């Protein structure tokens, strides 16, 4: 399944998002990671509400500084499978109650080699290998 990941310009949103007005009132999946560090959390639900709750959670915010976030809209019947796939691929350091659903493979956010979370396979352009 092809995902349209939120990415303003050339980078990703800092987390917590300094301008909450950019958060959608949609539902979908999201990824919080530490810039040049590990994936912190993968989740689903009402994006603005869930990200607000994470922004006041000591469990998530202990990983500051340098947190980033992206999200994508996903239909309700696919959300659990997408979240399960992201969790199995990105290995978040927080959270352990991921859906027991058939994995739905999706494209990952368009990270460059400096933005990718650690702990995942590094995808280098063919000319660098």
Protein Blocks (a to p, Z undefined) as FASTA:
>chain_A
ZZddddehjbccddddfblmlpccbdcddddddehiacfbdcedjfklmmmmmmmgmklm
mmpghiacddddddfklmmmmmmmmmmmnopabhjbbccddddddddddddfklpcghia
cdddfklZZ
